[in-house]
Amino acid sequence: MRLGIYTWLLVCLGLFTLSPAFAAPVTLGNQVIALDNGQLSLLEDPQGELGLEEAMQRFRAGEFKPIPHGVGEGYTHSAFWVHAELERPPEISADWAFSISPSYLDQVDIYVVQAGRPVQQLATGDQVEHSGDAAHNRLHVVRSELPEGRIDVFMRLSTTSTSALLVRLVPGERLVTHLDTRVFSEGVLIGIVLTVLIINFINGIWLKRSLFLYFVAYEFALMVTILLSTSTLRTLYPALSAADQNIWMRYGVLVSGMLAFIFFYRMLSFPFRGRRWIDILFVIGVSHSLTGILLTYWDEYIDGMYHINNFVIVYPLVVSLILLFYWRDFNAEQRFRASGFFAFGIFCSINSLYVSGYLGVTAITSYIAPVMILSFQLCLHFIIMFSVRKSEKSLLEAHRNTEMSVRKMELERTQRQAHETFMAMFSHEVRTPLAVIDASSQSLVLLEQDPGAREQRERRYQRIRAAVARIDQLLQMSLVRGRHEIDAAEGTLLHEYDIAALIKSVVVEFPELSQQRLEFEGVDETLLFRTRLPAPLLSVIVRNLIDNALKYSPAERPVAVIVKPEKQHLVFSVRDQGHGISEYALEHIYERHFRASEQESVPGLGLGLFVVKEMLDRYQGEINLETGREGTVFSCRLSREVI
């Protein structure tokens, strides 16, 4: 019997078990008996030519060697003869069944011998046509009438896959339950793989992540392989012959293995210092798979699988050591992916040890393959999900940071544009009063020589003072950035002054033509008002509202200035007869530096209403506007303070 080149590694792991000196006889009872605990003895038939008579002679000659478990000889061209000694007491029913696993065995011949004479011959396996002894149309289970007393059972195993054989003796009364359990187990395996496949396929499309699709490709190949190995596909498609099923199963094993290499290479496709070693091992792994496919085409599948499985035993361990060595360099997502490979490595190494014959075949170890498939499918699914979610979280955070940077840049650009616009408007606005000052100064020089021009000089002086006041007003408004910059201390003091006199003092600062357009209501008499709003700030409010009304209404139309006292408030309104304000302008009219596009020809800084709104908000005042085709009314409501 052939041992692999990695035997020394397995010895170090203590995976070999010493054989007992002789095979123990089996006494039949009412329970299912697994022949996996020293009840079998084994003879290798390298040429596969021994018949029953020769096997019996070899048995009598003592050439059969006891084995501690079921048959587990790995990938080999040899056939094997197995012997078990049974004892059926008289009170035990003769109705029994031989249940053979795994499901991908080609052929198992069973000979029931008593007193040196064959009394029954049975056969089961993928390459065996079902006979009347078959207990199931797909599972390898055959029924037998076992004679009373001592019985020798000889079984011949011949397969083109791994030479693993587990035999269970099933009482007839428990056969239905046994069959249901095996069918249910296969259904669970296929159902979970199919469910995970569908979920990952949907995730791959929905999340647009190719990693899911690599996993789906591997799962699909694995699903097809399972359907072929359990003869389920042949049941669904009866036209598929047993020989073709066997051939396609071999290719399915190799293709699913190659896709597993590709998937895990893709899952570990993140940069780190030991990356080149992963690349080298990946190339070696895929080369093994491609070589195995080529050997299968040349009908040397067993030789290819022998070397591939020995490589797969070591491959995950070596890659895991590399990942552990660079573990500290990995981020959270990379550690998730590496953990997925650790799970893969454990399951694949154990499964390769099992199918290669390095682990004993027992009722427990026979579940290694399905448990490996289920566990590592579910494990990888969740690890991929966690990895992708972590990656998405990182991408989302990076996207959020990018958006914040873009917004910050946009804000800086907007502020820069606003500053440039402000400077342009400010220069334009200041240029006019400066021109007035310059012209008036030149006129004064000439008028100084004329003693009778005193009145004209006074007017020039007034124009200079008005121009200086206008510049001062522009400077004051340009310095107001928000209500928090208005002197907070002023808001705690009470001020009492004559509103009518204050309005008149503001009006006289306007040119005579502008004063002639103003109409007044409620300012004829003295109107004392007590408030927390200082008089200079109210002067700014009045001046800005009147100035806006004069600028944004036709020159021939009047502007009304209205003061209306109320019990707890005082309402100051300015009404023009302009063209009204658009809906867009209404949304932004109190913003700093905002200028309506339809009024760009009107001089101004876009600060007047901004300053008015900020001052009123700071001193618990209100400003409202009504606009339409007949004009616009701005109304300020100030609270009256009572001592």
C-alpha positions in Angstrom: 0.0 0.0 0.0 1.4 3.3 -1.1 2.3 6.1 1.4 2.7 9.7 0.4 5.8 11.9 0.4 4.3 13.8 3.4 4.1 10.7 5.6 6.8 12.2 8.0 4.5 15.2 8.6 1.6 13.0 9.5 3.7 10.9 11.8 4.7 14.1 13.6 1.0 14.9 14.0 0.4 11.5 15.5 -2.3 10.6 13.0 -1.3 7.0 12.5 -2.8 4.3 14.7 -1.3 0.9 15.3 -3.3 -2.0 14.0 -4.7 -4.7 16.4 -3.3 -8.2 16.3 -6.5 -9.7 14.9 -9.9 -8.6 13.6 -12.7 -8.9 16.2 -15.8 -10.9 15.3 -19.2 -9.2 15.1 -22.3 -10.4 16.8 -25.5 -9.2 15.2 -28.2 -7.6 17.3 -31.0 -5.1 16.9 -28.9 -2.0 16.3 -27.0 -0.6 13.3 -23.4 -1.7 13.4 -20.6 0.3 11.8 -17.6 -1.9 10.9 -15.0 0.8 11.9 -13.6 -0.5 15.2 -11.2 -3.3 14.4 -13.8 -5.7 12.9 -12.2 -5.8 9.4 -9.0 -7.3 7.9 -7.6 -6.2 4.6 -5.7 -7.6 1.6 -4.4 -5.4 -1.2 -4.8 -6.7 -4.8 -2.3 -4.6 -6.8 -3.3 -6.1 -10.1 -7.0 -6.4 -9.4 -7.1 -10.0 -10.6 -8.0 -12.0 -7.4 -11.3 -13.9 -7.4 -13.3 -15.0 -4.4 -11.6 -18.5 -4.2 -8.1 -17.0 -4.3 -9.1 -14.4 -1.7 -10.4 -17.1 0.6 -7.2 -19.0 0.2 -5.2 -15.9 1.0 -7.4 -15.4 4.1 -6.8 -19.0 5.3 -3.1 -18.4 4.7 -3.2 -15.4 7.1 -2.4 -12.8 4.4 -5.3 -10.5 5.4 -4.1 -7.9 7.9 -6.4 -6.5 10.6 -7.2 -2.8 10.3 -8.3 -0.5 13.1 -11.0 1.3 11.2 -12.8 1.1 7.9 -10.9 1.0 4.6 -8.9 4.1 3.9 -6.1 3.5 1.4 -6.2 6.8 -0.5 -5.7 7.1 -4.2 -4.3 3.9 -5.6 -4.8 1.6 -8.7 -5.1 -1.5 -6.4 -8.3 -3.3 -5.6 -8.9 -4.4 -2.0 -10.4 -7.5 -0.4 -12.0 -7.0 3.0 -13.1 -9.7 5.5 -15.5 -9.5 8.4 -16.6 -12.4 10.7 -20.3 -12.2 11.7 -22.3 -14.2 14.2 -26.1 -14.2 13.9 -27.8 -15.6 17.0 -31.1 -17.6 16.4 -33.3 -14.9 18.0 -32.0 -12.2 15.6 -33.8 -11.7 12.3 -32.1 -12.8 9.1 -33.2 -9.6 7.3 -30.2 -7.3 7.1 -28.8 -4.7 4.7 -25.2 -3.7 3.8 -25.0 0.2 3.7 -21.9 1.3 1.8 -20.3 4.8 1.8 -19.0 7.1 0.5 -21.4 7.5 -2.4 -18.9 7.8 -5.2 -17.4 4.3 -5.1 -17.4 2.5 -8.4 -18.1 -1.1 -7.3 -18.3 -3.1 -4.1 -18.9 -6.9 -4.4 -20.2 -8.6 -1.3 -19.9 -12.4 -0.8 -21.7 -14.1 2.1 -19.8 -17.3 3.0 -20.7 -20.0 5.5 -18.7 -23.1 6.2 -16.4 -22.3 3.3 -19.2 -22.1 0.8 -20.6 -18.9 -0.8 -24.3 -18.6 0.0 -25.0 -15.1 -1.5 -23.4 -12.6 -3.8 -24.4 -8.9 -3.8 -23.0 -5.9 -5.7 -23.5 -2.1 -5.4 -21.8 1.1 -6.5 -21.9 3.8 -9.2 -21.0 1.5 -12.0 -23.3 -1.3 -10.9 -26.8 -1.7 -12.4 -29.4 -2.0 -9.6 -30.7 -5.4 -9.0 -33.6 -6.7 -6.9 -31.3 -6.7 -3.8 -31.0 -2.9 -4.0 -32.8 -1.1 -1.1 -32.6 2.3 -2.8 -32.4 3.4 -6.4 -29.5 5.8 -5.7 -27.8 5.0 -2.4 -25.4 2.1 -2.1 -27.5 -0.1 0.1 -28.3 -3.8 -0.6 -30.5 -6.3 1.3 -29.4 -9.7 2.4 -30.8 -12.8 4.1 -28.0 -13.7 6.5 -27.9 -17.4 7.7 -27.9 -18.3 11.3 -24.5 -18.9 13.0 -21.0 -17.9 12.0 -20.7 -16.1 8.7 -17.7 -14.9 6.7 -18.3 -11.8 4.6 -15.8 -11.0 1.9 -16.0 -7.6 0.1 -14.1 -6.5 -2.9 -13.5 -2.8 -3.4 -12.6 -1.5 -6.9 -12.8 2.2 -7.6 -11.3 4.9 -9.8 -11.6 7.4 -6.9 -10.2 7.3 -3.4 -10.2 3.8 -1.8 -12.3 4.6 1.2 -14.9 2.2 2.4 -17.2 2.3 5.4 -19.7 -0.6 5.9 -22.7 -0.5 8.1 -24.8 -3.5 8.9 -28.5 -2.4 9.2 -31.3 -4.5 10.6 -34.3 -4.8 8.3 -36.5 -3.1 10.8 -34.3 0.0 10.9 -33.6 0.2 7.2 -36.3 2.8 6.4 -35.0 5.1 9.1 -31.4 4.6 8.0 -32.3 5.5 4.3 -34.3 8.5 5.4 -31.4 9.8 7.5 -28.9 9.4 4.6 -31.3 11.1 2.1 -32.0 13.9 4.6 -28.3 14.5 5.2 -27.6 14.8 1.4 -30.6 17.1 1.1 -29.4 19.4 3.8 -25.9 19.5 2.2 -27.3 20.3 -1.2 -29.8 22.8 0.2 -27.3 24.8 2.2 -24.8 24.9 -0.7 -27.6 26.0 -3.1 -28.8 28.6 -0.6 -25.4 30.1 0.0 -24.8 30.1 -3.8 -28.0 32.1 -4.5 -27.3 34.5 -1.6 -23.8 35.2 -2.8 -24.9 35.5 -6.4 -27.5 38.2 -5.4 -24.9 39.9 -3.2 -22.4 40.0 -6.0 -24.9 41.7 -8.4 -26.4 43.9 -5.8 -23.2 45.1 -4.2 -21.2 44.9 -7.4 -18.4 43.0 -5.7 -16.5 40.5 -7.9 -15.4 38.6 -4.8 -18.9 37.2 -4.4 -19.0 36.1 -8.0 -15.6 34.2 -7.6 -17.2 32.4 -4.6 -20.3 31.7 -6.7 -18.3 30.1 -9.5 -16.6 27.8 -7.0 -19.9 27.0 -5.3 -21.5 26.2 -8.6 -18.7 23.8 -9.5 -18.9 22.2 -6.0 -22.7 21.9 -6.4 -22.4 20.1 -9.7 -19.7 17.8 -8.2 -22.0 16.9 -5.3 -24.9 16.1 -7.6 -22.7 13.9 -9.7 -21.0 12.1 -6.7 -24.4 11.3 -5.1 -25.9 10.2 -8.5 -28.6 12.9 -8.0 -27.9 14.4 -11.4 -28.2 11.0 -13.0 -31.6 10.6 -11.3 -32.7 14.0 -12.7 -31.3 13.2 -16.2 -31.6 9.4 -16.7 -30.0 9.7 -20.2 -26.6 10.3 -18.3 -24.8 7.0 -18.2 -22.9 5.7 -15.2 -19.6 5.9 -17.0 -20.2 9.5 -18.2 -21.3 10.4 -14.6 -18.1 9.0 -13.3 -16.0 10.9 -15.8 -17.8 14.2 -15.2 -17.5 13.8 -11.5 -13.7 13.6 -11.8 -13.6 16.8 -13.9 -16.0 18.4 -11.4 -13.6 17.7 -8.5 -10.6 19.2 -10.3 -12.5 22.2 -11.6 -14.0 23.0 -8.2 -10.5 22.7 -6.7 -9.0 25.1 -9.3 -11.8 27.6 -8.7 -11.2 27.3 -4.9 -7.5 28.2 -5.5 -8.6 31.2 -7.7 -11.2 32.4 -5.2 -8.9 32.3 -2.2 -6.2 34.0 -4.3 -8.7 36.7 -5.1 -9.7 37.0 -1.4 -6.1 37.4 -0.4 -5.4 39.9 -3.2 -4.3 42.8 -1.0 -0.8 44.1 -0.9 1.6 43.1 1.9 5.3 42.3 2.1 4.9 38.5 1.7 2.7 38.8 -1.3 5.1 37.1 -3.7 5.1 33.9 -1.7 1.3 33.7 -2.0 1.6 34.3 -5.7 4.1 31.5 -6.1 2.0 29.0 -4.1 -1.1 30.0 -6.1 0.6 29.3 -9.4 1.7 25.9 -8.1 -1.8 25.1 -6.9 -3.5 26.1 -10.2 -0.7 24.1 -12.0 -1.6 21.1 -10.0 -5.3 21.4 -10.9 -4.5 21.9 -14.6 -2.2 18.9 -14.5 -4.9 16.9 -12.8 -7.3 17.8 -15.6 -4.8 16.7 -18.2 -4.1 13.5 -16.4 -7.8 12.8 -16.1 -8.1 13.2 -19.9 -5.3 10.6 -20.2 -7.2 8.3 -17.9 -4.7 8.8 -15.0 -7.1 10.5 -12.6 -5.8 8.5 -9.6 -2.2 9.5 -10.1 -3.2 13.2 -10.5 -5.4 13.2 -7.3 -2.7 11.4 -5.3 -0.2 14.3 -5.9 -2.9 17.0 -5.7 -4.2 15.9 -2.3 -0.7 15.6 -0.9 -0.1 19.2 -2.0 -3.5 20.4 -0.6 -2.5 19.0 2.8 0.5 21.3 3.0 -0.7 24.3 0.9 -3.1 25.9 3.4 -0.7 25.4 6.3 2.1 27.1 4.5 -0.1 30.0 3.3 -1.5 30.3 6.9 2.0 30.6 8.3 2.8 33.3 5.8 -0.3 35.3 6.8 0.4 34.9 10.5 3.9 36.1 10.0 2.6 39.4 8.5 -0.5 39.6 10.6 0.4 42.8 12.4 0.7 44.6 9.0 -3.0 43.8 8.1 -5.9 46.2 8.6 -9.3 45.0 9.9 -10.6 44.0 6.5 -7.5 42.1 5.6 -7.6 40.2 8.9 -11.2 39.1 8.1 -10.0 37.8 4.8 -7.0 36.0 6.3 -9.3 34.4 8.9 -11.4 33.1 6.0 -8.4 31.4 4.6 -7.5 29.9 8.0 -11.0 28.3 8.1 -10.5 27.1 4.5 -7.1 25.7 5.3 -8.3 23.7 8.3 -11.2 22.1 6.5 -9.3 21.4 3.3 -6.3 19.9 5.0 -8.4 17.6 7.1 -10.5 16.5 4.1 -7.3 15.8 2.1 -5.9 13.8 4.9 -9.2 11.8 5.0 -9.5 11.0 1.2 -5.7 10.3 1.0 -6.0 7.6 3.6 -4.0 9.3 6.4 -7.0 9.5 8.7 -9.0 6.4 9.7 -12.3 5.8 8.1 -15.0 5.7 10.8 -18.7 6.6 11.2 -17.5 9.9 12.6 -14.7 10.7 10.0 -17.1 9.9 7.2 -18.8 13.2 8.0 -15.6 15.1 7.4 -16.4 15.9 3.8 -20.1 17.1 4.2 -19.3 18.9 7.5 -16.3 20.5 5.9 -18.4 21.7 2.9 -21.2 23.0 5.1 -19.0 24.6 7.8 -16.6 26.3 5.5 -19.3 27.4 3.1 -21.2 29.2 5.9 -18.0 30.4 7.6 -16.7 31.9 4.3 -20.0 33.4 3.5 -20.1 35.4 6.8 -16.4 36.2 6.6 -16.9 37.6 3.1 -19.9 39.6 4.3 -18.0 41.0 7.2 -15.0 41.8 5.0 -17.2 43.5 2.4 -19.1 45.4 5.1 -15.8 46.5 6.6 -14.6 47.5 3.1 -17.8 49.3 2.4 -17.5 51.1 5.8 -14.0 52.2 4.9 -15.1 53.3 1.4 -18.0 55.2 2.9 -15.7 56.9 5.4 -13.3 57.8 2.6 -16.3 59.0 0.5 -17.5 61.1 3.4 -14.1 62.6 3.9 -13.9 63.3 0.2 -17.3 65.0 0.3 -16.3 67.1 3.3 -13.1 68.1 1.5 -15.1 69.0 -1.6 -17.6 71.0 0.5 -14.8 72.7 2.3 -13.1 73.6 -1.0 -16.5 74.7 -2.4 -17.0 76.9 0.7 -13.6 78.4 0.4 -14.2 79.0 -3.3 -17.6 80.6 -2.5 -16.0 82.8 0.2 -13.3 83.8 -2.1 -15.8 84.7 -4.8 -17.9 86.6 -2.3 -14.9 88.5 -1.1 -13.9 89.4 -4.6 -17.5 90.4 -5.4 -17.6 92.5 -2.2 -14.4 94.2 -3.0 -15.6 95.0 -6.5 -18.9 96.4 -5.2 -17.3 98.2 -2.3 -14.8 99.9 -4.7 -17.7 100.9 -7.0 -19.7 102.3 -4.1 -16.9 104.2 -2.5 -15.8 105.7 -5.8 -19.0 107.8 -6.1 -18.7 109.6 -2.7 -15.0 110.0 -3.3 -15.7 111.6 -6.6 -18.2 113.9 -4.9 -15.5 114.9 -2.3 -13.0 115.5 -5.1 -15.3 117.6 -7.2 -16.5 119.6 -4.1 -13.0 120.2 -3.0 -12.0 121.6 -6.4 -15.1 123.8 -6.4 -14.2 125.1 -2.9 -10.8 126.1 -4.2 -12.4 128.2 -6.9 -15.1 129.6 -4.6 -12.6 130.7 -2.0 -11.7 133.5 -4.4 -15.3 134.8 -4.5 -16.4 136.5 -1.3 -20.1 136.4 -2.3 -20.2 132.6 -2.7 -20.7 131.7 1.0 -23.9 129.9 0.4 -22.4 127.8 -2.4 -19.4 126.9 -0.2 -21.8 125.8 2.5 -23.5 123.4 0.1 -20.2 122.0 -1.0 -19.2 121.5 2.6 -22.5 119.7 3.2 -21.9 117.5 0.1 -18.4 116.6 1.4 -19.8 115.7 4.8 -22.6 113.7 3.3 -20.1 111.8 1.1 -17.9 111.1 4.2 -20.9 109.9 6.1 -21.8 107.6 3.2 -18.3 106.1 3.2 -18.5 105.7 6.9 -21.9 104.0 6.5 -20.4 101.6 3.9 -17.5 100.8 6.2 -19.8 100.1 9.1 -22.0 97.8 7.1 -19.1 95.9 5.6 -17.7 95.2 9.1 -21.0 93.6 10.3 -20.6 89.8 9.8 -23.4 88.7 12.1 -25.6 89.5 15.0 -23.0 88.1 17.4 -20.6 90.9 16.4 -23.1 93.6 17.5 -22.1 94.9 20.9 -23.8 92.6 23.4 -23.6 95.1 26.2 -25.9 97.5 24.4 -28.6 94.9 24.4 -29.0 95.2 28.2 -29.6 99.0 28.3 -32.8 100.9 27.8 -32.9 103.9 25.4 -35.6 106.5 25.0 -35.7 108.9 22.0 -38.0 110.6 19.6 -38.6 108.3 16.7 -40.0 111.1 14.5 -36.9 113.3 15.1 -34.6 110.3 14.4 -36.3 109.6 11.1 -36.1 113.3 10.0 -32.4 113.4 10.9 -31.8 110.4 8.7 -33.9 111.8 5.8 -31.9 115.1 5.6 -28.8 113.1 4.8 -30.3 112.1 1.4 -30.0 114.3 -1.7 -32.8 116.9 -2.2 -34.3 115.1 -5.1 -34.6 111.9 -3.0 -36.1 113.9 -0.1 -38.7 115.2 -2.5 -39.9 111.7 -3.3 -40.5 110.8 0.4 -44.0 110.8 1.9 -44.5 110.5 5.7 -47.2 109.1 7.9 -47.2 109.3 11.7 -44.0 111.4 12.0 -45.5 114.9 12.3 -45.6 114.9 16.1 -43.1 114.0 18.8 -43.1 110.2 19.3 -41.1 109.1 22.3 -40.1 105.4 22.3 -38.3 103.3 24.9 -36.4 100.3 23.6 -33.2 98.4 23.9 -32.2 99.2 20.4 -29.7 102.1 20.4 -30.6 105.2 18.3 -27.5 104.9 16.0 -28.5 101.4 15.1 -32.1 102.3 14.4 -30.7 105.2 12.2 -28.8 102.6 10.2 -32.0 100.5 9.8 -34.1 103.5 8.7 -31.4 104.7 6.3 -31.0 101.3 4.7 -34.7 100.7 4.2 -35.3 104.2 2.7 -32.2 103.9 0.5 -33.3 100.5 -0.9 -36.8 101.8 -1.6 -35.4 104.9 -3.4 -33.0 102.8 -5.5 -35.3 99.9 -6.5 -38.4 102.0 -7.5 -38.8 104.3 -10.5 -37.4 107.8 -10.0 -40.8 109.4 -10.6 -42.6 107.3 -8.0 -43.0 108.3 -4.3 -41.8 106.3 -1.4 -43.9 106.2 1.8 -42.3 106.2 5.3 -44.9 105.1 7.9 -44.7 105.0 11.7 -47.5 103.2 13.5 -47.4 103.1 17.3 -49.0 100.0 19.0 -49.6 99.2 22.7 -46.5 97.0 23.1 -44.8 97.6 19.8 -43.9 100.2 17.3 -44.1 99.4 13.6 -41.9 101.3 11.1 -42.6 100.7 7.4 -41.2 101.8 4.1 -43.4 101.3 0.9 -42.2 101.7 -2.6 -43.9 101.4 -6.0 -41.4 99.2 -7.8 -41.7 96.0 -9.8 -41.7 93.7 -6.8 -39.3 90.9 -5.8 -39.0 87.6 -7.5 -39.6 84.3 -5.6 -35.9 83.4 -5.9 -34.8 86.8 -4.5 -37.3 86.4 -1.6 -35.5 83.2 -0.5 -32.1 84.9 -0.4 -32.9 88.5 0.2 -31.4 88.7 3.8 -28.2 87.0 2.8 -25.0 88.9 3.0 -23.8 90.3 -0.4 -26.9 89.0 -2.2 -27.9 91.0 -5.2 -30.9 90.1 -7.3 -29.8 89.5 -10.9 -32.6 91.6 -12.3 -31.4 94.6 -10.3 -27.6 94.2 -10.9 -27.5 97.7 -12.5 -28.5 99.3 -9.2 -25.5 100.3 -7.1 -25.0 98.6 -3.7 -23.1 96.1 -1.7 -25.9 93.6 -1.0 -25.4 94.4 2.7 -28.3 96.7 3.6 -31.0 94.2 4.3 -28.5 91.8 5.8 -27.5 94.4 8.3 -31.1 95.3 9.1 -32.0 91.7 9.7 -29.0 91.0 11.9 -29.7 94.1 14.1 -33.4 93.4 14.5 -32.7 89.8 15.4 -30.1 90.8 17.9 -32.6 93.1 19.7 -35.7 90.9 19.4 -37.2 92.8 16.6 -39.0 91.5 13.5 -38.9 92.4 9.8 -41.5 91.4 7.3 -42.1 92.1 3.7 -45.0 92.1 1.3 -44.3 92.3 -2.4 -46.3 92.3 -5.6 -46.7 94.1 -8.9 -47.7 97.3 -7.1 -44.5 97.5 -5.1 -42.9 96.2 -1.9 -43.4 97.0 1.8 -40.7 96.4 4.4 -42.1 96.5 8.0 -40.0 96.5 11.2 -41.7 95.7 14.5 -39.8 96.9 17.6 -40.7 95.9 21.2 -41.7 98.7 23.5 -40.0 98.4 26.9 -41.9 99.4 30.1 -40.0 100.7 33.1 
